[in-house]
Amino acid sequence: MALVLFLLLAAVVLGLVGVVVDGLLYLLFIGIAVLAVAVVVSAVRFRRGGRPTPR
């Protein structure tokens, strides 16, 4: 869970810096990519979350 929250925070910060600072628009796209990774990681964790691990 901490990894997902860190990725979301990094995506927001990169997106804001990319929008505010002139000439660093590529940071906005990196922030969008990090946000996509966070969504995928959380979806994988949510899908596996309710089942016990087989032994």
PyMOL Python script that loads the backbone (N, CA, C, O; Angstrom):
from pymol import cmd

cmd.read_pdbstr("""\
ATOM      1  N   MET A   1       0.822  -1.184   0.000  1.00  0.00           N
ATOM      2  CA  MET A   1       0.000   0.000   0.000  1.00  0.00           C
ATOM      3  C   MET A   1       0.870   1.253   0.000  1.00  0.00           C
ATOM      4  O   MET A   1       0.539   2.255  -0.634  1.00  0.00           O
ATOM      5  N   ALA A   2       1.980   1.179   0.718  1.00  0.00           N
ATOM      6  CA  ALA A   2       2.871   2.343   0.768  1.00  0.00           C
ATOM      7  C   ALA A   2       3.478   2.632  -0.610  1.00  0.00           C
ATOM      8  O   ALA A   2       3.701   3.790  -0.965  1.00  0.00           O
ATOM      9  N   LEU A   3       3.738   1.588  -1.371  1.00  0.00           N
ATOM     10  CA  LEU A   3       4.288   1.777  -2.718  1.00  0.00           C
ATOM     11  C   LEU A   3       3.300   2.512  -3.611  1.00  0.00           C
ATOM     12  O   LEU A   3       3.687   3.402  -4.367  1.00  0.00           O
ATOM     13  N   VAL A   4       2.040   2.147  -3.527  1.00  0.00           N
ATOM     14  CA  VAL A   4       1.015   2.799  -4.347  1.00  0.00           C
ATOM     15  C   VAL A   4       0.873   4.259  -3.951  1.00  0.00           C
ATOM     16  O   VAL A   4       0.771   5.129  -4.817  1.00  0.00           O
ATOM     17  N   LEU A   5       0.865   4.537  -2.656  1.00  0.00           N
ATOM     18  CA  LEU A   5       0.757   5.923  -2.201  1.00  0.00           C
ATOM     19  C   LEU A   5       1.967   6.751  -2.618  1.00  0.00           C
ATOM     20  O   LEU A   5       1.830   7.916  -2.991  1.00  0.00           O
ATOM     21  N   PHE A   6       3.148   6.149  -2.554  1.00  0.00           N
ATOM     22  CA  PHE A   6       4.351   6.854  -2.998  1.00  0.00           C
ATOM     23  C   PHE A   6       4.292   7.152  -4.493  1.00  0.00           C
ATOM     24  O   PHE A   6       4.651   8.247  -4.927  1.00  0.00           O
ATOM     25  N   LEU A   7       3.844   6.185  -5.274  1.00  0.00           N
ATOM     26  CA  LEU A   7       3.732   6.395  -6.717  1.00  0.00           C
ATOM     27  C   LEU A   7       2.701   7.478  -7.044  1.00  0.00           C
ATOM     28  O   LEU A   7       2.915   8.286  -7.948  1.00  0.00           O
ATOM     29  N   LEU A   8       1.587   7.496  -6.314  1.00  0.00           N
ATOM     30  CA  LEU A   8       0.589   8.542  -6.527  1.00  0.00           C
ATOM     31  C   LEU A   8       1.138   9.914  -6.173  1.00  0.00           C
ATOM     32  O   LEU A   8       0.907  10.880  -6.901  1.00  0.00           O
ATOM     33  N   LEU A   9       1.853  10.009  -5.078  1.00  0.00           N
ATOM     34  CA  LEU A   9       2.454  11.279  -4.678  1.00  0.00           C
ATOM     35  C   LEU A   9       3.484  11.739  -5.698  1.00  0.00           C
ATOM     36  O   LEU A   9       3.526  12.918  -6.049  1.00  0.00           O
ATOM     37  N   ALA A  10       4.305  10.828  -6.172  1.00  0.00           N
ATOM     38  CA  ALA A  10       5.300  11.179  -7.184  1.00  0.00           C
ATOM     39  C   ALA A  10       4.635  11.627  -8.476  1.00  0.00           C
ATOM     40  O   ALA A  10       5.113  12.559  -9.123  1.00  0.00           O
ATOM     41  N   ALA A  11       3.543  10.981  -8.860  1.00  0.00           N
ATOM     42  CA  ALA A  11       2.831  11.362 -10.077  1.00  0.00           C
ATOM     43  C   ALA A  11       2.249  12.758  -9.966  1.00  0.00           C
ATOM     44  O   ALA A  11       2.306  13.540 -10.915  1.00  0.00           O
ATOM     45  N   VAL A  12       1.688  13.072  -8.803  1.00  0.00           N
ATOM     46  CA  VAL A  12       1.112  14.407  -8.604  1.00  0.00           C
ATOM     47  C   VAL A  12       2.195  15.469  -8.641  1.00  0.00           C
ATOM     48  O   VAL A  12       2.033  16.500  -9.293  1.00  0.00           O
ATOM     49  N   VAL A  13       3.295  15.227  -7.949  1.00  0.00           N
ATOM     50  CA  VAL A  13       4.391  16.208  -7.918  1.00  0.00           C
ATOM     51  C   VAL A  13       4.978  16.411  -9.311  1.00  0.00           C
ATOM     52  O   VAL A  13       5.182  17.549  -9.735  1.00  0.00           O
ATOM     53  N   LEU A  14       5.247  15.336 -10.017  1.00  0.00           N
ATOM     54  CA  LEU A  14       5.800  15.464 -11.366  1.00  0.00           C
ATOM     55  C   LEU A  14       4.827  16.170 -12.304  1.00  0.00           C
ATOM     56  O   LEU A  14       5.236  16.978 -13.138  1.00  0.00           O
ATOM     57  N   GLY A  15       3.547  15.866 -12.166  1.00  0.00           N
ATOM     58  CA  GLY A  15       2.549  16.513 -13.001  1.00  0.00           C
ATOM     59  C   GLY A  15       2.459  18.006 -12.732  1.00  0.00           C
ATOM     60  O   GLY A  15       2.374  18.805 -13.664  1.00  0.00           O
ATOM     61  N   LEU A  16       2.479  18.383 -11.459  1.00  0.00           N
ATOM     62  CA  LEU A  16       2.417  19.813 -11.120  1.00  0.00           C
ATOM     63  C   LEU A  16       3.653  20.560 -11.602  1.00  0.00           C
ATOM     64  O   LEU A  16       3.546  21.660 -12.146  1.00  0.00           O
ATOM     65  N   VAL A  17       4.811  19.973 -11.407  1.00  0.00           N
ATOM     66  CA  VAL A  17       6.044  20.618 -11.871  1.00  0.00           C
ATOM     67  C   VAL A  17       6.035  20.723 -13.386  1.00  0.00           C
ATOM     68  O   VAL A  17       6.471  21.732 -13.939  1.00  0.00           O
ATOM     69  N   GLY A  18       5.548  19.702 -14.058  1.00  0.00           N
ATOM     70  CA  GLY A  18       5.493  19.724 -15.510  1.00  0.00           C
ATOM     71  C   GLY A  18       4.562  20.784 -16.054  1.00  0.00           C
ATOM     72  O   GLY A  18       4.813  21.346 -17.120  1.00  0.00           O
ATOM     73  N   VAL A  19       3.486  21.064 -15.330  1.00  0.00           N
ATOM     74  CA  VAL A  19       2.536  22.082 -15.782  1.00  0.00           C
ATOM     75  C   VAL A  19       3.028  23.481 -15.450  1.00  0.00           C
ATOM     76  O   VAL A  19       2.889  24.392 -16.267  1.00  0.00           O
ATOM     77  N   VAL A  20       3.601  23.671 -14.269  1.00  0.00           N
ATOM     78  CA  VAL A  20       3.954  25.008 -13.785  1.00  0.00           C
ATOM     79  C   VAL A  20       5.239  25.532 -14.417  1.00  0.00           C
ATOM     80  O   VAL A  20       5.282  26.682 -14.854  1.00  0.00           O
ATOM     81  N   VAL A  21       6.273  24.719 -14.472  1.00  0.00           N
ATOM     82  CA  VAL A  21       7.574  25.185 -14.949  1.00  0.00           C
ATOM     83  C   VAL A  21       7.589  25.166 -16.474  1.00  0.00           C
ATOM     84  O   VAL A  21       7.245  24.169 -17.109  1.00  0.00           O
ATOM     85  N   ASP A  22       7.994  26.284 -17.035  1.00  0.00           N
ATOM     86  CA  ASP A  22       8.025  26.407 -18.496  1.00  0.00           C
ATOM     87  C   ASP A  22       9.161  25.560 -19.070  1.00  0.00           C
ATOM     88  O   ASP A  22      10.298  25.660 -18.611  1.00  0.00           O
ATOM     89  N   GLY A  23       8.866  24.740 -20.057  1.00  0.00           N
ATOM     90  CA  GLY A  23       9.875  23.932 -20.718  1.00  0.00           C
ATOM     91  C   GLY A  23      10.054  22.547 -20.132  1.00  0.00           C
ATOM     92  O   GLY A  23      10.881  21.775 -20.617  1.00  0.00           O
ATOM     93  N   LEU A  24       9.292  22.217 -19.095  1.00  0.00           N
ATOM     94  CA  LEU A  24       9.413  20.884 -18.495  1.00  0.00           C
ATOM     95  C   LEU A  24       8.114  20.095 -18.650  1.00  0.00           C
ATOM     96  O   LEU A  24       7.670  19.402 -17.734  1.00  0.00           O
ATOM     97  N   LEU A  25       7.526  20.222 -19.823  1.00  0.00           N
ATOM     98  CA  LEU A  25       6.271  19.524 -20.085  1.00  0.00           C
ATOM     99  C   LEU A  25       6.449  18.011 -20.078  1.00  0.00           C
ATOM    100  O   LEU A  25       5.497  17.271 -19.829  1.00  0.00           O
ATOM    101  N   TYR A  26       7.665  17.552 -20.352  1.00  0.00           N
ATOM    102  CA  TYR A  26       7.904  16.105 -20.355  1.00  0.00           C
ATOM    103  C   TYR A  26       7.699  15.511 -18.965  1.00  0.00           C
ATOM    104  O   TYR A  26       7.409  14.320 -18.850  1.00  0.00           O
ATOM    105  N   LEU A  27       7.842  16.313 -17.904  1.00  0.00           N
ATOM    106  CA  LEU A  27       7.585  15.801 -16.560  1.00  0.00           C
ATOM    107  C   LEU A  27       6.111  15.481 -16.361  1.00  0.00           C
ATOM    108  O   LEU A  27       5.764  14.580 -15.598  1.00  0.00           O
ATOM    109  N   LEU A  28       5.253  16.213 -17.043  1.00  0.00           N
ATOM    110  CA  LEU A  28       3.827  15.904 -16.984  1.00  0.00           C
ATOM    111  C   LEU A  28       3.573  14.520 -17.562  1.00  0.00           C
ATOM    112  O   LEU A  28       2.803  13.746 -16.993  1.00  0.00           O
ATOM    113  N   PHE A  29       4.202  14.202 -18.672  1.00  0.00           N
ATOM    114  CA  PHE A  29       4.010  12.889 -19.282  1.00  0.00           C
ATOM    115  C   PHE A  29       4.626  11.781 -18.435  1.00  0.00           C
ATOM    116  O   PHE A  29       4.087  10.676 -18.371  1.00  0.00           O
ATOM    117  N   ILE A  30       5.743  12.068 -17.789  1.00  0.00           N
ATOM    118  CA  ILE A  30       6.326  11.089 -16.870  1.00  0.00           C
ATOM    119  C   ILE A  30       5.394  10.875 -15.686  1.00  0.00           C
ATOM    120  O   ILE A  30       5.226   9.746 -15.223  1.00  0.00           O
ATOM    121  N   GLY A  31       4.785  11.953 -15.192  1.00  0.00           N
ATOM    122  CA  GLY A  31       3.822  11.838 -14.097  1.00  0.00           C
ATOM    123  C   GLY A  31       2.615  10.999 -14.483  1.00  0.00           C
ATOM    124  O   GLY A  31       2.114  10.215 -13.677  1.00  0.00           O
ATOM    125  N   ILE A  32       2.147  11.164 -15.721  1.00  0.00           N
ATOM    126  CA  ILE A  32       1.024  10.355 -16.205  1.00  0.00           C
ATOM    127  C   ILE A  32       1.426   8.881 -16.288  1.00  0.00           C
ATOM    128  O   ILE A  32       0.628   8.002 -15.963  1.00  0.00           O
ATOM    129  N   ALA A  33       2.647   8.612 -16.718  1.00  0.00           N
ATOM    130  CA  ALA A  33       3.127   7.226 -16.787  1.00  0.00           C
ATOM    131  C   ALA A  33       3.241   6.618 -15.390  1.00  0.00           C
ATOM    132  O   ALA A  33       2.888   5.456 -15.189  1.00  0.00           O
ATOM    133  N   VAL A  34       3.729   7.396 -14.429  1.00  0.00           N
ATOM    134  CA  VAL A  34       3.841   6.902 -13.047  1.00  0.00           C
ATOM    135  C   VAL A  34       2.448   6.641 -12.475  1.00  0.00           C
ATOM    136  O   VAL A  34       2.249   5.673 -11.741  1.00  0.00           O
ATOM    137  N   LEU A  35       1.490   7.498 -12.807  1.00  0.00           N
ATOM    138  CA  LEU A  35       0.116   7.286 -12.360  1.00  0.00           C
ATOM    139  C   LEU A  35      -0.446   5.989 -12.940  1.00  0.00           C
ATOM    140  O   LEU A  35      -1.136   5.246 -12.243  1.00  0.00           O
ATOM    141  N   ALA A  36      -0.155   5.717 -14.199  1.00  0.00           N
ATOM    142  CA  ALA A  36      -0.612   4.470 -14.816  1.00  0.00           C
ATOM    143  C   ALA A  36       0.008   3.255 -14.131  1.00  0.00           C
ATOM    144  O   ALA A  36      -0.665   2.244 -13.931  1.00  0.00           O
ATOM    145  N   VAL A  37       1.280   3.349 -13.774  1.00  0.00           N
ATOM    146  CA  VAL A  37       1.948   2.252 -13.057  1.00  0.00           C
ATOM    147  C   VAL A  37       1.301   2.047 -11.693  1.00  0.00           C
ATOM    148  O   VAL A  37       1.111   0.908 -11.266  1.00  0.00           O
ATOM    149  N   ALA A  38       0.961   3.131 -11.004  1.00  0.00           N
ATOM    150  CA  ALA A  38       0.316   3.018  -9.694  1.00  0.00           C
ATOM    151  C   ALA A  38      -1.048   2.345  -9.807  1.00  0.00           C
ATOM    152  O   ALA A  38      -1.420   1.542  -8.952  1.00  0.00           O
ATOM    153  N   VAL A  39      -1.786   2.668 -10.853  1.00  0.00           N
ATOM    154  CA  VAL A  39      -3.101   2.043 -11.055  1.00  0.00           C
ATOM    155  C   VAL A  39      -2.942   0.551 -11.331  1.00  0.00           C
ATOM    156  O   VAL A  39      -3.709  -0.262 -10.816  1.00  0.00           O
ATOM    157  N   VAL A  40      -1.956   0.192 -12.136  1.00  0.00           N
ATOM    158  CA  VAL A  40      -1.733  -1.226 -12.438  1.00  0.00           C
ATOM    159  C   VAL A  40      -1.302  -1.989 -11.190  1.00  0.00           C
ATOM    160  O   VAL A  40      -1.785  -3.094 -10.941  1.00  0.00           O
ATOM    161  N   VAL A  41      -0.406  -1.415 -10.410  1.00  0.00           N
ATOM    162  CA  VAL A  41       0.055  -2.080  -9.182  1.00  0.00           C
ATOM    163  C   VAL A  41      -1.094  -2.258  -8.205  1.00  0.00           C
ATOM    164  O   VAL A  41      -1.232  -3.324  -7.603  1.00  0.00           O
ATOM    165  N   SER A  42      -1.918  -1.237  -8.037  1.00  0.00           N
ATOM    166  CA  SER A  42      -3.045  -1.357  -7.111  1.00  0.00           C
ATOM    167  C   SER A  42      -4.075  -2.358  -7.623  1.00  0.00           C
ATOM    168  O   SER A  42      -4.686  -3.067  -6.824  1.00  0.00           O
ATOM    169  N   ALA A  43      -4.281  -2.431  -8.935  1.00  0.00           N
ATOM    170  CA  ALA A  43      -5.226  -3.403  -9.485  1.00  0.00           C
ATOM    171  C   ALA A  43      -4.738  -4.826  -9.269  1.00  0.00           C
ATOM    172  O   ALA A  43      -5.531  -5.709  -8.942  1.00  0.00           O
ATOM    173  N   VAL A  44      -3.449  -5.056  -9.445  1.00  0.00           N
ATOM    174  CA  VAL A  44      -2.892  -6.396  -9.221  1.00  0.00           C
ATOM    175  C   VAL A  44      -3.000  -6.774  -7.749  1.00  0.00           C
ATOM    176  O   VAL A  44      -3.350  -7.908  -7.423  1.00  0.00           O
ATOM    177  N   ARG A  45      -2.701  -5.835  -6.865  1.00  0.00           N
ATOM    178  CA  ARG A  45      -2.812  -6.133  -5.432  1.00  0.00           C
ATOM    179  C   ARG A  45      -4.257  -6.366  -5.026  1.00  0.00           C
ATOM    180  O   ARG A  45      -4.532  -7.234  -4.198  1.00  0.00           O
ATOM    181  N   PHE A  46      -5.184  -5.604  -5.593  1.00  0.00           N
ATOM    182  CA  PHE A  46      -6.594  -5.768  -5.252  1.00  0.00           C
ATOM    183  C   PHE A  46      -7.122  -7.109  -5.756  1.00  0.00           C
ATOM    184  O   PHE A  46      -7.942  -7.747  -5.095  1.00  0.00           O
ATOM    185  N   ARG A  47      -6.659  -7.527  -6.907  1.00  0.00           N
ATOM    186  CA  ARG A  47      -7.127  -8.793  -7.475  1.00  0.00           C
ATOM    187  C   ARG A  47      -6.644  -9.977  -6.638  1.00  0.00           C
ATOM    188  O   ARG A  47      -7.388 -10.940  -6.451  1.00  0.00           O
ATOM    189  N   ARG A  48      -5.414  -9.921  -6.132  1.00  0.00           N
ATOM    190  CA  ARG A  48      -4.865 -11.030  -5.347  1.00  0.00           C
ATOM    191  C   ARG A  48      -5.231 -10.927  -3.881  1.00  0.00           C
ATOM    192  O   ARG A  48      -5.008 -11.884  -3.138  1.00  0.00           O
ATOM    193  N   GLY A  49      -5.782  -9.814  -3.429  1.00  0.00           N
ATOM    194  CA  GLY A  49      -5.919  -9.526  -2.009  1.00  0.00           C
ATOM    195  C   GLY A  49      -6.754 -10.480  -1.195  1.00  0.00           C
ATOM    196  O   GLY A  49      -6.388 -10.759  -0.053  1.00  0.00           O
ATOM    197  N   GLY A  50      -7.866 -11.005  -1.714  1.00  0.00           N
ATOM    198  CA  GLY A  50      -8.761 -11.783  -0.890  1.00  0.00           C
ATOM    199  C   GLY A  50      -8.457 -13.265  -0.799  1.00  0.00           C
ATOM    200  O   GLY A  50      -9.058 -13.960   0.020  1.00  0.00           O
ATOM    201  N   ARG A  51      -7.572 -13.753  -1.588  1.00  0.00           N
ATOM    202  CA  ARG A  51      -7.303 -15.186  -1.622  1.00  0.00           C
ATOM    203  C   ARG A  51      -6.077 -15.539  -0.786  1.00  0.00           C
ATOM    204  O   ARG A  51      -5.079 -14.819  -0.801  1.00  0.00           O
ATOM    205  N   PRO A  52      -6.158 -16.645  -0.062  1.00  0.00           N
ATOM    206  CA  PRO A  52      -4.940 -17.100   0.648  1.00  0.00           C
ATOM    207  C   PRO A  52      -3.926 -17.674  -0.342  1.00  0.00           C
ATOM    208  O   PRO A  52      -4.292 -18.200  -1.393  1.00  0.00           O
ATOM    209  N   THR A  53      -2.684 -17.565   0.005  1.00  0.00           N
ATOM    210  CA  THR A  53      -1.642 -18.089  -0.879  1.00  0.00           C
ATOM    211  C   THR A  53      -1.587 -19.615  -0.780  1.00  0.00           C
ATOM    212  O   THR A  53      -1.615 -20.148   0.329  1.00  0.00           O
ATOM    213  N   PRO A  54      -1.510 -20.331  -1.904  1.00  0.00           N
ATOM    214  CA  PRO A  54      -1.455 -21.796  -1.849  1.00  0.00           C
ATOM    215  C   PRO A  54      -0.084 -22.270  -1.346  1.00  0.00           C
ATOM    216  O   PRO A  54       0.937 -21.617  -1.560  1.00  0.00           O
ATOM    217  N   ARG A  55      -0.096 -23.412  -0.680  1.00  0.00           N
ATOM    218  CA  ARG A  55       1.153 -23.951  -0.136  1.00  0.00           C
ATOM    219  C   ARG A  55       1.545 -25.205  -0.834  1.00  0.00           C
ATOM    220  O   ARG A  55       2.573 -25.799  -0.507  1.00  0.00           O
TER     221      ARG A  55
END
""", "prot")
cmd.dss("prot")
cmd.show_as("cartoon", "prot")
cmd.util.cbc("prot")
cmd.orient("prot")
